[in-house]
Amino acid sequence: MVSREQKRAALLHEKLQLLRSITNSHALNKTSIIIDASKYIRDLKQKVERLNQDMAAAQTSTHQNPLPMVKVETLEKGFLVNVVSAKSCPGLLVSILEVFEEMGLTVMEARVSCTDTFRFQAVGGENEGDGESIIGCTSCGN
């Protein structure tokens, strides 16, 4: 019959081996396994701290430069595009017009405002010819 002490020792040995495998330790004695586990936990804490810092930095960046809000509506002969963004979006107007061009779309009428926020409203349709038909597009330095 196995004594209580032997069961306890076997259970401790089993748990140490489990700890050894989880921490990728090559140690053979109890003290070294525990030291390796302690280092492993410290490394995990540092990784968590770095990830939390990265997440906080990403959230701060997102709040400082939020993505533009884009709304597209279908019209009888074409479409209406509304873009609203923070004023600190340099080059946004040019980027929007380049996308229209890449997609083969014509801007028939456009309004741009840069008072408090960047606002762009355009009415357009598919390119039907080689001529450009941009009417009334005003810009504010973008």
The first five atom37 places (N, CA, C, CB, O) and aatype in JSON, in Angstrom:
{
  "aatype": [12, 19, 15, 1, 6, 5, 11, 1, 0, 0, 10, 10, 8, 6, 11, 10, 5, 10, 10, 1, 15, 9, 16, 2, 15, 8, 0, 10, 2, 11, 16, 15, 9, 9, 9, 3, 0, 15, 11, 18, 9, 1, 3, 10, 11, 5, 11, 19, 6, 1, 10, 2, 5, 3, 12, 0, 0, 0, 5, 16, 15, 16, 8, 5, 2, 14, 10, 14, 12, 19, 11, 19, 6, 16, 10, 6, 11, 7, 13, 10, 19, 2, 19, 19, 15, 0, 11, 15, 4, 14, 7, 10, 10, 19, 15, 9, 10, 6, 19, 13, 6, 6, 12, 7, 10, 16, 19, 12, 6, 0, 1, 19, 15, 4, 16, 3, 16, 13, 1, 13, 5, 0, 19, 7, 7, 6, 2, 6, 7, 3, 7, 6, 15, 9, 9, 7, 4, 16, 15, 4, 7, 2],
  "atom_mask": [
    [1, 1, 1, 1, 1],
    [1, 1, 1, 1, 1],
    [1, 1, 1, 1, 1],
    [1, 1, 1, 1, 1],
    [1, 1, 1, 1, 1],
    [1, 1, 1, 1, 1],
    [1, 1, 1, 1, 1],
    [1, 1, 1, 1, 1],
    [1, 1, 1, 1, 1],
    [1, 1, 1, 1, 1],
    [1, 1, 1, 1, 1],
    [1, 1, 1, 1, 1],
    [1, 1, 1, 1, 1],
    [1, 1, 1, 1, 1],
    [1, 1, 1, 1, 1],
    [1, 1, 1, 1, 1],
    [1, 1, 1, 1, 1],
    [1, 1, 1, 1, 1],
    [1, 1, 1, 1, 1],
    [1, 1, 1, 1, 1],
    [1, 1, 1, 1, 1],
    [1, 1, 1, 1, 1],
    [1, 1, 1, 1, 1],
    [1, 1, 1, 1, 1],
    [1, 1, 1, 1, 1],
    [1, 1, 1, 1, 1],
    [1, 1, 1, 1, 1],
    [1, 1, 1, 1, 1],
    [1, 1, 1, 1, 1],
    [1, 1, 1, 1, 1],
    [1, 1, 1, 1, 1],
    [1, 1, 1, 1, 1],
    [1, 1, 1, 1, 1],
    [1, 1, 1, 1, 1],
    [1, 1, 1, 1, 1],
    [1, 1, 1, 1, 1],
    [1, 1, 1, 1, 1],
    [1, 1, 1, 1, 1],
    [1, 1, 1, 1, 1],
    [1, 1, 1, 1, 1],
    [1, 1, 1, 1, 1],
    [1, 1, 1, 1, 1],
    [1, 1, 1, 1, 1],
    [1, 1, 1, 1, 1],
    [1, 1, 1, 1, 1],
    [1, 1, 1, 1, 1],
    [1, 1, 1, 1, 1],
    [1, 1, 1, 1, 1],
    [1, 1, 1, 1, 1],
    [1, 1, 1, 1, 1],
    [1, 1, 1, 1, 1],
    [1, 1, 1, 1, 1],
    [1, 1, 1, 1, 1],
    [1, 1, 1, 1, 1],
    [1, 1, 1, 1, 1],
    [1, 1, 1, 1, 1],
    [1, 1, 1, 1, 1],
    [1, 1, 1, 1, 1],
    [1, 1, 1, 1, 1],
    [1, 1, 1, 1, 1],
    [1, 1, 1, 1, 1],
    [1, 1, 1, 1, 1],
    [1, 1, 1, 1, 1],
    [1, 1, 1, 1, 1],
    [1, 1, 1, 1, 1],
    [1, 1, 1, 1, 1],
    [1, 1, 1, 1, 1],
    [1, 1, 1, 1, 1],
    [1, 1, 1, 1, 1],
    [1, 1, 1, 1, 1],
    [1, 1, 1, 1, 1],
    [1, 1, 1, 1, 1],
    [1, 1, 1, 1, 1],
    [1, 1, 1, 1, 1],
    [1, 1, 1, 1, 1],
    [1, 1, 1, 1, 1],
    [1, 1, 1, 1, 1],
    [1, 1, 1, 0, 1],
    [1, 1, 1, 1, 1],
    [1, 1, 1, 1, 1],
    [1, 1, 1, 1, 1],
    [1, 1, 1, 1, 1],
    [1, 1, 1, 1, 1],
    [1, 1, 1, 1, 1],
    [1, 1, 1, 1, 1],
    [1, 1, 1, 1, 1],
    [1, 1, 1, 1, 1],
    [1, 1, 1, 1, 1],
    [1, 1, 1, 1, 1],
    [1, 1, 1, 1, 1],
    [1, 1, 1, 0, 1],
    [1, 1, 1, 1, 1],
    [1, 1, 1, 1, 1],
    [1, 1, 1, 1, 1],
    [1, 1, 1, 1, 1],
    [1, 1, 1, 1, 1],
    [1, 1, 1, 1, 1],
    [1, 1, 1, 1, 1],
    [1, 1, 1, 1, 1],
    [1, 1, 1, 1, 1],
    [1, 1, 1, 1, 1],
    [1, 1, 1, 1, 1],
    [1, 1, 1, 1, 1],
    [1, 1, 1, 0, 1],
    [1, 1, 1, 1, 1],
    [1, 1, 1, 1, 1],
    [1, 1, 1, 1, 1],
    [1, 1, 1, 1, 1],
    [1, 1, 1, 1, 1],
    [1, 1, 1, 1, 1],
    [1, 1, 1, 1, 1],
    [1, 1, 1, 1, 1],
    [1, 1, 1, 1, 1],
    [1, 1, 1, 1, 1],
    [1, 1, 1, 1, 1],
    [1, 1, 1, 1, 1],
    [1, 1, 1, 1, 1],
    [1, 1, 1, 1, 1],
    [1, 1, 1, 1, 1],
    [1, 1, 1, 1, 1],
    [1, 1, 1, 1, 1],
    [1, 1, 1, 1, 1],
    [1, 1, 1, 1, 1],
    [1, 1, 1, 0, 1],
    [1, 1, 1, 0, 1],
    [1, 1, 1, 1, 1],
    [1, 1, 1, 1, 1],
    [1, 1, 1, 1, 1],
    [1, 1, 1, 0, 1],
    [1, 1, 1, 1, 1],
    [1, 1, 1, 0, 1],
    [1, 1, 1, 1, 1],
    [1, 1, 1, 1, 1],
    [1, 1, 1, 1, 1],
    [1, 1, 1, 1, 1],
    [1, 1, 1, 0, 1],
    [1, 1, 1, 1, 1],
    [1, 1, 1, 1, 1],
    [1, 1, 1, 1, 1],
    [1, 1, 1, 1, 1],
    [1, 1, 1, 0, 1],
    [1, 1, 1, 1, 1]
  ],
  "atom_positions": [
    [[0.83, -1.17, 0.0], [0.0, 0.0, 0.0], [0.88, 1.25, 0.0], [-0.95, -0.01, 1.21], [1.88, 1.33, 0.71]],
    [[0.47, 2.22, -0.83], [1.27, 3.43, -0.98], [0.91, 4.42, 0.12], [1.05, 4.07, -2.38], [-0.26, 4.67, 0.39]],
    [[1.94, 4.96, 0.73], [1.69, 5.89, 1.83], [1.25, 7.25, 1.29], [2.96, 6.04, 2.7], [1.41, 7.58, 0.12]],
    [[0.71, 8.0, 2.19], [0.25, 9.35, 1.86], [1.42, 10.22, 1.39], [-0.44, 9.99, 3.07], [1.27, 11.02, 0.47]],
    [[2.55, 10.06, 2.0], [3.76, 10.82, 1.66], [4.24, 10.48, 0.25], [4.89, 10.53, 2.68], [4.66, 11.37, -0.49]],
    [[4.16, 9.21, -0.12], [4.58, 8.8, -1.46], [3.63, 9.37, -2.53], [4.63, 7.26, -1.56], [4.07, 9.78, -3.6]],
    [[2.33, 9.38, -2.22], [1.36, 9.96, -3.15], [1.64, 11.45, -3.34], [-0.08, 9.74, -2.64], [1.59, 11.97, -4.46]],
    [[1.93, 12.12, -2.23], [2.21, 13.56, -2.3], [3.47, 13.83, -3.11], [2.37, 14.14, -0.89], [3.51, 14.77, -3.91]],
    [[4.49, 13.02, -2.92], [5.75, 13.17, -3.67], [5.53, 12.89, -5.16], [6.83, 12.22, -3.1], [6.07, 13.59, -6.01]],
    [[4.72, 11.87, -5.46], [4.44, 11.54, -6.86], [3.65, 12.67, -7.53], [3.66, 10.21, -6.96], [3.91, 13.03, -8.68]],
    [[2.69, 13.22, -6.81], [1.89, 14.33, -7.33], [2.77, 15.57, -7.56], [0.74, 14.66, -6.37], [2.63, 16.25, -8.58]],
    [[3.66, 15.86, -6.62], [4.58, 16.98, -6.76], [5.49, 16.78, -7.97], [5.42, 17.16, -5.48], [5.7, 17.71, -8.75]],
    [[6.01, 15.57, -8.13], [6.88, 15.26, -9.27], [6.11, 15.44, -10.59], [7.42, 13.81, -9.15], [6.65, 15.99, -11.55]],
    [[4.87, 14.97, -10.61], [4.04, 15.09, -11.82], [3.8, 16.56, -12.16], [2.7, 14.35, -11.62], [3.88, 16.96, -13.33]],
    [[3.5, 17.37, -11.14], [3.25, 18.79, -11.38], [4.52, 19.52, -11.8], [2.68, 19.44, -10.12], [4.46, 20.42, -12.63]],
    [[5.65, 19.13, -11.25], [6.91, 19.74, -11.66], [7.23, 19.4, -13.12], [8.06, 19.28, -10.75], [7.72, 20.24, -13.86]],
    [[6.94, 18.17, -13.52], [7.18, 17.77, -14.91], [6.25, 18.53, -15.86], [6.98, 16.25, -15.08], [6.65, 18.91, -16.96]],
    [[5.02, 18.74, -15.42], [4.07, 19.52, -16.21], [4.57, 20.97, -16.34], [2.66, 19.49, -15.56], [4.55, 21.54, -17.43]],
    [[5.0, 21.54, -15.23], [5.56, 22.9, -15.24], [6.78, 22.98, -16.14], [5.92, 23.33, -13.81], [6.96, 23.94, -16.88]],
    [[7.61, 21.96, -16.07], [8.82, 21.89, -16.89], [8.46, 21.87, -18.38], [9.65, 20.64, -16.53], [9.1, 22.55, -19.19]],
    [[7.43, 21.11, -18.75], [7.06, 21.03, -20.16], [6.39, 22.32, -20.64], [6.11, 19.84, -20.39], [6.63, 22.75, -21.78]],
    [[5.58, 22.95, -19.81], [4.91, 24.19, -20.19], [5.92, 25.31, -20.42], [3.9, 24.61, -19.1], [5.77, 26.11, -21.34]],
    [[6.95, 25.36, -19.58], [7.94, 26.44, -19.67], [9.11, 26.1, -20.57], [8.45, 26.78, -18.29], [10.06, 26.88, -20.68]],
    [[9.07, 24.96, -21.22], [10.17, 24.49, -22.08], [11.5, 24.44, -21.34], [10.3, 25.4, -23.3], [12.55, 24.75, -21.9]],
    [[11.44, 24.06, -20.09], [12.64, 23.97, -19.26], [13.35, 22.64, -19.5], [12.28, 24.13, -17.76], [12.72, 21.61, -19.7]],
    [[14.68, 22.7, -19.49], [15.48, 21.48, -19.62], [16.08, 21.09, -18.28], [16.59, 21.68, -20.67], [16.91, 20.18, -18.19]],
    [[15.66, 21.79, -17.23], [16.19, 21.53, -15.9], [15.71, 20.17, -15.39], [15.77, 22.64, -14.92], [14.66, 19.67, -15.79]],
    [[16.51, 19.6, -14.5], [16.18, 18.28, -13.96], [15.81, 18.32, -12.49], [17.34, 17.35, -14.16], [15.07, 17.45, -12.02]],
    [[16.3, 19.31, -11.74], [15.95, 19.34, -10.32], [14.86, 20.38, -10.04], [17.19, 19.63, -9.47], [14.61, 21.28, -10.84]],
    [[14.22, 20.23, -8.88], [13.07, 21.07, -8.53], [13.4, 22.56, -8.55], [12.56, 20.68, -7.16], [12.65, 23.35, -9.12]],
    [[14.51, 22.93, -7.95], [14.86, 24.34, -7.84], [15.04, 24.97, -9.22], [16.15, 24.51, -7.03], [14.53, 26.07, -9.48]],
    [[15.73, 24.29, -10.1], [15.96, 24.83, -11.45], [14.66, 24.93, -12.24], [16.96, 23.94, -12.21], [14.47, 25.88, -13.0]],
    [[13.77, 23.96, -12.07], [12.48, 24.01, -12.76], [11.68, 25.23, -12.3], [11.66, 22.7, -12.51], [11.08, 25.93, -13.11]],
    [[11.68, 25.48, -11.0], [10.95, 26.61, -10.44], [11.58, 27.94, -10.89], [10.91, 26.53, -8.9], [10.86, 28.89, -11.19]],
    [[12.91, 28.0, -10.93], [13.59, 29.21, -11.41], [13.25, 29.46, -12.88], [15.13, 29.08, -11.23], [12.96, 30.6, -13.26]],
    [[13.27, 28.42, -13.7], [12.91, 28.56, -15.11], [11.45, 29.02, -15.26], [13.11, 27.23, -15.85], [11.15, 29.86, -16.12]],
    [[10.56, 28.48, -14.43], [9.16, 28.88, -14.48], [9.0, 30.35, -14.09], [8.31, 27.99, -13.55], [8.2, 31.08, -14.68]],
    [[9.77, 30.77, -13.11], [9.73, 32.17, -12.67], [10.18, 33.1, -13.81], [10.63, 32.36, -11.43], [9.57, 34.14, -14.05]],
    [[11.26, 32.72, -14.5], [11.75, 33.51, -15.64], [10.69, 33.54, -16.75], [13.09, 32.93, -16.19], [10.46, 34.57, -17.38]],
    [[10.06, 32.4, -16.98], [9.04, 32.29, -18.02], [7.87, 33.24, -17.71], [8.54, 30.83, -18.13], [7.37, 33.92, -18.6]],
    [[7.43, 33.26, -16.46], [6.33, 34.13, -16.05], [6.73, 35.6, -16.2], [5.93, 33.84, -14.58], [5.93, 36.41, -16.66]],
    [[7.96, 35.94, -15.81], [8.45, 37.31, -15.95], [8.45, 37.73, -17.43], [9.87, 37.45, -15.35], [8.03, 38.84, -17.77]],
    [[8.91, 36.84, -18.31], [8.92, 37.13, -19.75], [7.5, 37.33, -20.28], [9.61, 35.99, -20.52], [7.25, 38.23, -21.09]],
    [[6.57, 36.49, -19.82], [5.18, 36.65, -20.24], [4.6, 37.99, -19.79], [4.32, 35.5, -19.69], [3.89, 38.65, -20.55]],
    [[4.91, 38.39, -18.57], [4.44, 39.68, -18.06], [4.98, 40.83, -18.91], [4.86, 39.87, -16.59], [4.26, 41.78, -19.21]],
    [[6.26, 40.74, -19.3], [6.85, 41.78, -20.15], [6.18, 41.82, -21.52], [8.36, 41.54, -20.31], [5.94, 42.9, -22.07]],
    [[5.87, 40.65, -22.07], [5.19, 40.61, -23.37], [3.8, 41.25, -23.27], [5.07, 39.16, -23.87], [3.4, 42.01, -24.15]],
    [[3.09, 40.93, -22.2], [1.75, 41.51, -21.99], [1.86, 43.03, -21.87], [1.08, 40.9, -20.73], [1.05, 43.76, -22.45]],
    [[2.85, 43.5, -21.12], [3.04, 44.94, -20.95], [3.33, 45.62, -22.3], [4.18, 45.21, -19.96], [2.77, 46.67, -22.59]],
    [[4.2, 45.01, -23.1], [4.52, 45.58, -24.43], [3.28, 45.6, -25.32], [5.65, 44.76, -25.11], [3.03, 46.58, -26.02]],
    [[2.5, 44.51, -25.3], [1.28, 44.46, -26.11], [0.27, 45.51, -25.66], [0.65, 43.06, -26.02], [-0.39, 46.14, -26.5]],
    [[0.14, 45.71, -24.35], [-0.76, 46.74, -23.84], [-0.31, 48.13, -24.29], [-0.84, 46.68, -22.31], [-1.14, 48.97, -24.66]],
    [[1.0, 48.37, -24.26], [1.53, 49.66, -24.73], [1.26, 49.84, -26.22], [3.04, 49.76, -24.44], [0.88, 50.93, -26.65]],
    [[1.47, 48.78, -27.0], [1.21, 48.85, -28.44], [-0.26, 49.14, -28.72], [1.64, 47.54, -29.12], [-0.59, 49.93, -29.6]],
    [[-1.14, 48.48, -27.97], [-2.57, 48.7, -28.15], [-2.95, 50.13, -27.78], [-3.39, 47.7, -27.3], [-3.74, 50.77, -28.49]],
    [[-2.4, 50.64, -26.69], [-2.69, 52.02, -26.27], [-2.2, 53.0, -27.33], [-2.05, 52.33, -24.91], [-2.89, 53.98, -27.63]],
    [[-1.02, 52.76, -27.88], [-0.48, 53.64, -28.92], [-1.35, 53.59, -30.17], [0.97, 53.25, -29.26], [-1.59, 54.62, -30.8]],
    [[-1.82, 52.41, -30.52], [-2.67, 52.26, -31.71], [-4.0, 52.98, -31.5], [-2.91, 50.77, -32.03], [-4.52, 53.61, -32.42]],
    [[-4.56, 52.87, -30.3], [-5.84, 53.54, -30.02], [-5.66, 55.05, -30.03], [-6.4, 53.09, -28.66], [-6.53, 55.77, -30.54]],
    [[-4.55, 55.54, -29.48], [-4.28, 56.97, -29.49], [-4.14, 57.46, -30.92], [-3.0, 57.29, -28.69], [-4.67, 58.52, -31.28]],
    [[-3.44, 56.7, -31.73], [-3.24, 57.06, -33.14], [-4.58, 57.09, -33.87], [-2.28, 56.08, -33.83], [-4.82, 57.99, -34.68]],
    [[-5.44, 56.13, -33.59], [-6.75, 56.07, -34.23], [-7.61, 57.26, -33.83], [-7.46, 54.75, -33.87], [-8.33, 57.82, -34.65]],
    [[-7.53, 57.66, -32.54], [-8.32, 58.8, -32.08], [-7.78, 60.11, -32.64], [-8.35, 58.85, -30.55], [-8.55, 61.03, -32.89]],
    [[-6.48, 60.2, -32.84], [-5.89, 61.42, -33.37], [-6.16, 61.55, -34.87], [-4.39, 61.45, -33.11], [-6.38, 62.66, -35.35]],
    [[-6.16, 60.47, -35.6], [-6.38, 60.48, -37.04], [-7.46, 59.47, -37.42], [-5.07, 60.17, -37.8], [-7.16, 58.43, -38.0]],
    [[-8.72, 59.78, -37.08], [-9.77, 58.82, -37.41], [-9.93, 58.68, -38.92], [-11.11, 59.24, -36.78], [-9.63, 59.6, -39.68]],
    [[-10.39, 57.53, -39.34], [-10.59, 57.27, -40.76], [-11.77, 58.1, -41.27], [-10.84, 55.77, -41.02], [-12.71, 58.38, -40.52]],
    [[-11.71, 58.5, -42.53], [-12.83, 59.27, -43.1], [-14.11, 58.43, -43.13], [-12.48, 59.74, -44.52], [-14.06, 57.21, -43.3]],
    [[-15.24, 59.1, -42.95], [-16.53, 58.42, -43.05], [-17.02, 58.62, -44.48], [-17.56, 58.98, -41.99], [-17.14, 59.75, -44.95]],
    [[-17.32, 57.53, -45.15], [-17.73, 57.58, -46.56], [-19.14, 57.03, -46.68], [-16.74, 56.78, -47.46], [-19.46, 55.97, -46.15]],
    [[-19.98, 57.77, -47.4], [-21.35, 57.33, -47.64], [-21.61, 57.45, -49.14], [-22.4, 58.18, -46.81], [-21.37, 58.51, -49.73]],
    [[-22.08, 56.38, -49.76], [-22.36, 56.37, -51.2], [-23.84, 56.06, -51.4], [-21.45, 55.33, -51.95], [-24.37, 55.1, -50.84]],
    [[-24.49, 56.88, -52.21], [-25.9, 56.66, -52.53], [-26.04, 56.53, -54.05], [-26.79, 57.83, -51.99], [-25.34, 57.2, -54.81]],
    [[-26.95, 55.67, -54.46], [-27.22, 55.5, -55.89], [-28.26, 56.52, -56.33], [-27.7, 54.05, -56.2], [-29.29, 56.7, -55.67]],
    [[-27.98, 57.19, -57.44], [-28.92, 58.14, -58.02], [-29.49, 57.53, -59.3], [-28.24, 59.52, -58.32], [-29.06, 56.46, -59.73]],
    [[-30.46, 58.21, -59.9], [-31.07, 57.69, -61.13], [-30.03, 57.48, -62.22], [-32.16, 58.65, -61.62], [-30.03, 56.46, -62.9]],
    [[-29.15, 58.45, -62.39], [-28.11, 58.33, -63.41], [-26.75, 58.6, -62.76], [-28.36, 59.32, -64.6], [-26.13, 59.63, -63.02]],
    [[-26.3, 57.71, -61.93], [-24.99, 57.89, -61.31], [-25.0, 57.6, -59.82], [0.0, 0.0, 0.0], [-25.66, 56.67, -59.36]],
    [[-24.26, 58.42, -59.08], [-24.11, 58.18, -57.65], [-23.78, 59.49, -56.95], [-23.01, 57.13, -57.39], [-23.38, 60.47, -57.58]],
    [[-23.97, 59.5, -55.63], [-23.62, 60.62, -54.78], [-22.67, 60.1, -53.72], [-24.9, 61.28, -54.13], [-22.97, 59.11, -53.04]],
    [[-21.52, 60.74, -53.58], [-20.52, 60.32, -52.59], [-20.33, 61.45, -51.59], [-19.16, 59.95, -53.28], [-20.11, 62.6, -51.98]],
    [[-20.41, 61.12, -50.3], [-20.13, 62.07, -49.22], [-18.95, 61.52, -48.42], [-21.37, 62.3, -48.31], [-18.96, 60.36, -48.01]],
    [[-17.94, 62.36, -48.21], [-16.78, 61.97, -47.4], [-16.6, 63.04, -46.33], [-15.48, 61.83, -48.29], [-16.53, 64.23, -46.64]],
    [[-16.54, 62.61, -45.07], [-16.31, 63.53, -43.96], [-15.13, 63.0, -43.17], [-17.59, 63.67, -43.05], [-15.06, 61.81, -42.85]],
    [[-14.18, 63.91, -42.87], [-12.98, 63.49, -42.15], [-12.46, 64.64, -41.31], [-11.89, 63.0, -43.13], [-12.87, 65.79, -41.47]],
    [[-11.54, 64.3, -40.4], [-10.87, 65.33, -39.62], [-10.1, 66.24, -40.56], [-9.92, 64.69, -38.56], [-9.64, 65.8, -41.62]],
    [[-9.96, 67.49, -40.19], [-9.29, 68.46, -41.06], [-7.84, 68.06, -41.32], [-9.34, 69.85, -40.43], [-7.27, 68.43, -42.35]],
    [[-7.25, 67.31, -40.41], [-5.83, 66.96, -40.54], [-5.6, 65.74, -41.42], [-5.24, 66.71, -39.16], [-4.9, 64.81, -41.03]],
    [[-6.2, 65.73, -42.59], [-6.02, 64.63, -43.54], [-5.4, 65.19, -44.82], [-7.37, 63.92, -43.85], [-6.1, 65.34, -45.82]],
    [[-4.11, 65.49, -44.81], [-3.5, 66.08, -46.0], [-3.55, 65.13, -47.19], [-2.05, 66.46, -45.71], [-3.32, 63.93, -47.06]],
    [[-3.87, 65.7, -48.35], [-3.89, 64.91, -49.58], [-5.15, 64.1, -49.79], [0.0, 0.0, 0.0], [-5.22, 63.32, -50.75]],
    [[-6.14, 64.25, -48.93], [-7.34, 63.42, -49.03], [-8.12, 63.7, -50.32], [-8.25, 63.64, -47.82], [-8.58, 62.78, -50.98]],
    [[-8.27, 64.98, -50.67], [-9.02, 65.32, -51.89], [-8.36, 64.69, -53.12], [-9.11, 66.84, -52.06], [-9.04, 64.11, -53.96]],
    [[-7.06, 64.81, -53.2], [-6.33, 64.23, -54.34], [-6.53, 62.72, -54.37], [-4.82, 64.57, -54.26], [-6.76, 62.14, -55.43]],
    [[-6.44, 62.08, -53.21], [-6.62, 60.62, -53.14], [-8.01, 60.21, -53.61], [-6.39, 60.12, -51.72], [-8.17, 59.23, -54.34]],
    [[-9.02, 60.96, -53.19], [-10.4, 60.64, -53.58], [-10.55, 60.75, -55.1], [-11.4, 61.58, -52.87], [-11.13, 59.87, -55.74]],
    [[-10.04, 61.84, -55.67], [-10.17, 62.04, -57.11], [-9.38, 61.0, -57.89], [-9.7, 63.44, -57.5], [-9.8, 60.58, -58.97]],
    [[-8.24, 60.57, -57.36], [-7.46, 59.5, -58.01], [-8.25, 58.19, -58.04], [-6.11, 59.29, -57.3], [-8.2, 57.45, -59.02]],
    [[-8.97, 57.9, -56.95], [-9.78, 56.68, -56.9], [-10.88, 56.74, -57.96], [-10.39, 56.48, -55.49], [-11.15, 55.76, -58.65]],
    [[-11.53, 57.91, -58.07], [-12.54, 58.07, -59.11], [-11.94, 57.76, -60.48], [-13.13, 59.5, -59.1], [-12.53, 57.02, -61.27]],
    [[-10.78, 58.32, -60.74], [-10.12, 58.13, -62.03], [-9.76, 56.66, -62.26], [-8.86, 58.99, -62.12], [-10.0, 56.13, -63.35]],
    [[-9.19, 56.01, -61.24], [-8.81, 54.6, -61.36], [-10.02, 53.71, -61.65], [-8.11, 54.13, -60.09], [-9.9, 52.7, -62.35]],
    [[-11.16, 54.1, -61.11], [-12.37, 53.3, -61.3], [-13.11, 53.66, -62.59], [-13.3, 53.47, -60.11], [-14.14, 53.07, -62.9]],
    [[-12.58, 54.63, -63.33], [-13.22, 55.04, -64.57], [-14.51, 55.79, -64.35], [0.0, 0.0, 0.0], [-15.45, 55.68, -65.15]],
    [[-14.57, 56.58, -63.27], [-15.78, 57.33, -62.95], [-15.56, 58.81, -63.23], [-16.18, 57.11, -61.47], [-14.45, 59.31, -63.11]],
    [[-16.62, 59.5, -63.59], [-16.58, 60.92, -63.89], [-17.24, 61.7, -62.77], [-17.26, 61.23, -65.24], [-18.32, 61.34, -62.31]],
    [[-16.58, 62.75, -62.31], [-17.17, 63.66, -61.33], [-17.88, 64.75, -62.11], [-16.08, 64.25, -60.34], [-17.25, 65.53, -62.82]],
    [[-19.21, 64.82, -61.97], [-19.98, 65.82, -62.7], [-20.13, 67.09, -61.88], [-21.36, 65.27, -63.07], [-20.19, 68.19, -62.44]],
    [[-20.2, 66.95, -60.57], [-20.3, 68.11, -59.69], [-19.68, 67.74, -58.36], [-21.8, 68.57, -59.52], [-19.86, 66.63, -57.86]],
    [[-18.93, 68.68, -57.78], [-18.29, 68.4, -56.49], [-18.27, 69.64, -55.63], [-16.87, 67.86, -56.69], [-18.11, 70.75, -56.14]],
    [[-18.43, 69.46, -54.33], [-18.31, 70.54, -53.35], [-17.35, 70.08, -52.27], [-19.71, 70.93, -52.75], [-17.45, 68.97, -51.76]],
    [[-16.42, 70.97, -51.92], [-15.43, 70.64, -50.89], [-15.41, 71.76, -49.87], [-14.01, 70.43, -51.5], [-15.43, 72.94, -50.24]],
    [[-15.38, 71.4, -48.59], [-15.31, 72.38, -47.52], [-14.26, 71.93, -46.51], [-16.69, 72.57, -46.84], [-14.17, 70.74, -46.18]],
    [[-13.49, 72.88, -46.03], [-12.45, 72.56, -45.03], [-12.57, 73.47, -43.82], [-11.04, 72.69, -45.65], [-11.55, 73.85, -43.24]],
    [[-13.76, 73.84, -43.42], [-13.93, 74.77, -42.31], [-13.5, 74.13, -40.99], [-15.39, 75.24, -42.23], [-12.41, 74.41, -40.5]],
    [[-14.32, 73.29, -40.41], [-13.96, 72.59, -39.18], [-13.5, 71.17, -39.47], [-15.15, 72.56, -38.2], [-12.57, 70.66, -38.85]],
    [[-14.16, 70.57, -40.42], [-13.79, 69.21, -40.85], [-13.69, 69.21, -42.36], [-14.84, 68.15, -40.34], [-14.15, 70.14, -43.02]],
    [[-13.1, 68.18, -42.9], [-13.04, 68.03, -44.36], [-14.35, 67.41, -44.81], [-11.81, 67.15, -44.81], [-14.74, 66.35, -44.32]],
    [[-15.03, 68.07, -45.74], [-16.28, 67.55, -46.3], [-16.17, 67.58, -47.81], [-17.52, 68.37, -45.81], [-15.8, 68.59, -48.41]],
    [[-16.49, 66.45, -48.42], [-16.45, 66.32, -49.88], [-17.75, 65.68, -50.32], [-15.21, 65.49, -50.37], [-18.13, 64.62, -49.82]],
    [[-18.43, 66.34, -51.25], [-19.66, 65.77, -51.8], [-19.52, 65.81, -53.32], [-20.94, 66.57, -51.32], [-19.22, 66.86, -53.9]],
    [[-19.73, 64.68, -53.95], [-19.59, 64.61, -55.41], [-20.74, 63.83, -56.01], [-18.26, 63.97, -55.79], [-21.21, 62.84, -55.46]],
    [[-21.19, 64.32, -57.17], [-22.16, 63.6, -57.98], [-21.4, 63.13, -59.2], [-23.42, 64.5, -58.36], [-20.72, 63.93, -59.85]],
    [[-21.51, 61.87, -59.52], [-20.75, 61.34, -60.64], [-21.45, 60.19, -61.31], [0.0, 0.0, 0.0], [-22.54, 59.76, -60.92]],
    [[-20.79, 59.71, -62.35], [-21.3, 58.57, -63.09], [-20.15, 57.87, -63.79], [0.0, 0.0, 0.0], [-18.99, 58.26, -63.63]],
    [[-20.48, 56.85, -64.56], [-19.44, 56.12, -65.28], [-18.92, 56.97, -66.42], [-19.98, 54.78, -65.81], [-19.66, 57.75, -67.02]],
    [[-17.64, 56.81, -66.71], [-17.0, 57.52, -67.81], [-17.61, 57.06, -69.12], [-15.46, 57.29, -67.82], [-17.59, 55.87, -69.44]],
    [[-18.17, 58.01, -69.89], [-18.8, 57.64, -71.16], [-17.99, 58.09, -72.36], [-20.19, 58.22, -71.24], [-18.32, 57.74, -73.49]],
    [[-16.96, 58.87, -72.13], [-16.15, 59.36, -73.25], [-14.75, 59.68, -72.78], [0.0, 0.0, 0.0], [-14.38, 59.39, -71.65]],
    [[-13.98, 60.29, -73.68], [-12.62, 60.63, -73.34], [-12.52, 61.99, -72.66], [-11.76, 60.62, -74.58], [-11.52, 62.27, -71.99]],
    [[-13.54, 62.84, -72.8], [-13.47, 64.19, -72.24], [-13.72, 64.19, -70.75], [0.0, 0.0, 0.0], [-14.45, 63.36, -70.22]],
    [[-13.09, 65.15, -70.08], [-13.31, 65.28, -68.64], [-14.54, 66.15, -68.42], [-12.07, 65.89, -67.93], [-14.82, 67.05, -69.22]],
    [[-15.26, 65.89, -67.36], [-16.44, 66.7, -67.09], [-16.52, 67.04, -65.61], [-17.71, 65.97, -67.53], [-17.54, 66.79, -64.97]],
    [[-15.46, 67.62, -65.07], [-15.48, 68.06, -63.68], [-16.03, 69.47, -63.67], [-14.05, 67.98, -63.01], [-15.45, 70.38, -64.28]],
    [[-17.14, 69.67, -62.97], [-17.81, 70.96, -62.95], [-17.85, 71.46, -61.51], [-19.24, 70.87, -63.55], [-18.29, 70.74, -60.62]],
    [[-17.4, 72.67, -61.29], [-17.55, 73.32, -59.99], [-16.84, 72.63, -58.85], [0.0, 0.0, 0.0], [-17.4, 72.52, -57.76]],
    [[-15.65, 72.16, -59.04], [-14.88, 71.52, -57.97], [-13.96, 72.55, -57.36], [-14.08, 70.29, -58.49], [-13.07, 73.06, -58.04]],
    [[-14.16, 72.86, -56.09], [-13.27, 73.81, -55.41], [-12.51, 73.06, -54.34], [-14.06, 74.99, -54.8], [-13.03, 72.11, -53.75]],
    [[-11.3, 73.49, -54.09], [-10.45, 72.79, -53.13], [-9.97, 73.77, -52.08], [-9.26, 72.11, -53.83], [-10.08, 74.98, -52.24]],
    [[-9.42, 73.23, -51.01], [-8.89, 74.08, -49.94], [-7.49, 73.63, -49.57], [-9.8, 74.04, -48.71], [-7.2, 73.46, -48.39]],
    [[-6.64, 73.45, -50.53], [-5.25, 73.13, -50.26], [-4.93, 71.66, -50.19], [0.0, 0.0, 0.0], [-3.8, 71.32, -49.86]],
    [[-5.85, 70.78, -50.49], [-5.55, 69.34, -50.44], [-5.01, 68.88, -51.74], [-6.77, 68.53, -50.09], [-4.7, 67.69, -51.9]]
  ]
}
